[in-house]
């Protein structure tokens, strides 16, 4: 099972296909940090990182199912 995952899910072409999703989520995170800083608000960085990682995964599966 591990070998199949490595060969299919993590092959370079598949990982490259996630690039736009990852970039979009990073820019969203930067905007959240910038706006929080401008307003003087503290953010839970761990929570935001976890949220963005789930968003990346969810966005990918939506693209796959379409």
VEXDRENNU-488854 format. One record per residue (C-alpha): chain; x, y, z. Coordinates in nm, 3 decimals. Each point is the difference from the previous one (the first is absolute). Layout:
% residues N
{unit: A&X: X&Y: Y&Z: Z};
...
END
This chain:
% residues 66
{unit: A&X: 0.000&Y: 0.000&Z: 0.000};
{unit: A&X: 0.280&Y: 0.242&Z: 0.089};
{unit: A&X: 0.172&Y: -0.068&Z: -0.332};
{unit: A&X: -0.323&Y: 0.062&Z: -0.194};
{unit: A&X: -0.053&Y: 0.331&Z: 0.182};
{unit: A&X: 0.355&Y: 0.105&Z: -0.070};
{unit: A&X: -0.021&Y: -0.093&Z: -0.365};
{unit: A&X: -0.347&Y: 0.139&Z: -0.073};
{unit: A&X: -0.082&Y: 0.278&Z: 0.247};
{unit: A&X: 0.344&Y: 0.154&Z: 0.038};
{unit: A&X: 0.134&Y: -0.028&Z: -0.351};
{unit: A&X: 0.148&Y: 0.330&Z: -0.128};
{unit: A&X: -0.276&Y: 0.069&Z: -0.251};
{unit: A&X: -0.270&Y: -0.041&Z: 0.265};
{unit: A&X: 0.182&Y: 0.216&Z: 0.253};
{unit: A&X: 0.054&Y: 0.267&Z: -0.267};
{unit: A&X: -0.374&Y: 0.000&Z: -0.070};
{unit: A&X: -0.058&Y: 0.127&Z: 0.357};
{unit: A&X: 0.224&Y: 0.302&Z: -0.053};
{unit: A&X: -0.269&Y: 0.257&Z: -0.084};
{unit: A&X: -0.211&Y: -0.110&Z: 0.296};
{unit: A&X: 0.296&Y: 0.025&Z: 0.238};
{unit: A&X: 0.097&Y: 0.341&Z: -0.133};
{unit: A&X: -0.355&Y: 0.132&Z: 0.033};
{unit: A&X: -0.028&Y: -0.121&Z: 0.358};
{unit: A&X: 0.337&Y: 0.153&Z: 0.094};
{unit: A&X: -0.109&Y: 0.337&Z: -0.142};
{unit: A&X: -0.326&Y: -0.026&Z: 0.196};
{unit: A&X: 0.199&Y: -0.067&Z: 0.316};
{unit: A&X: 0.226&Y: 0.299&Z: -0.069};
{unit: A&X: -0.308&Y: 0.221&Z: -0.041};
{unit: A&X: -0.144&Y: -0.125&Z: 0.330};
{unit: A&X: 0.328&Y: 0.072&Z: 0.179};
{unit: A&X: 0.030&Y: 0.346&Z: -0.158};
{unit: A&X: -0.355&Y: 0.102&Z: 0.085};
{unit: A&X: 0.034&Y: -0.131&Z: 0.357};
{unit: A&X: 0.323&Y: 0.194&Z: 0.042};
{unit: A&X: -0.158&Y: 0.318&Z: -0.135};
{unit: A&X: -0.287&Y: -0.033&Z: 0.247};
{unit: A&X: 0.232&Y: -0.094&Z: 0.286};
{unit: A&X: -0.163&Y: -0.338&Z: 0.048};
{unit: A&X: 0.172&Y: -0.319&Z: 0.110};
{unit: A&X: -0.052&Y: -0.311&Z: -0.208};
{unit: A&X: 0.032&Y: -0.368&Z: 0.080};
{unit: A&X: 0.262&Y: -0.089&Z: -0.259};
{unit: A&X: -0.027&Y: -0.376&Z: 0.061};
{unit: A&X: -0.373&Y: 0.013&Z: -0.060};
{unit: A&X: 0.047&Y: 0.193&Z: -0.324};
{unit: A&X: 0.265&Y: -0.243&Z: -0.130};
{unit: A&X: -0.220&Y: -0.300&Z: 0.075};
{unit: A&X: -0.298&Y: 0.174&Z: -0.161};
{unit: A&X: 0.201&Y: 0.076&Z: -0.315};
{unit: A&X: 0.127&Y: -0.357&Z: -0.026};
{unit: A&X: -0.358&Y: -0.128&Z: 0.012};
{unit: A&X: -0.101&Y: 0.258&Z: -0.259};
{unit: A&X: 0.277&Y: -0.122&Z: -0.231};
{unit: A&X: -0.113&Y: -0.359&Z: 0.036};
{unit: A&X: -0.367&Y: 0.086&Z: -0.047};
{unit: A&X: 0.068&Y: 0.216&Z: -0.303};
{unit: A&X: 0.200&Y: -0.277&Z: -0.162};
{unit: A&X: -0.276&Y: -0.259&Z: 0.046};
{unit: A&X: -0.258&Y: 0.241&Z: -0.144};
{unit: A&X: 0.217&Y: 0.035&Z: -0.312};
{unit: A&X: 0.042&Y: -0.376&Z: -0.028};
{unit: A&X: -0.374&Y: -0.067&Z: 0.023};
{unit: A&X: -0.096&Y: 0.263&Z: -0.259};
END
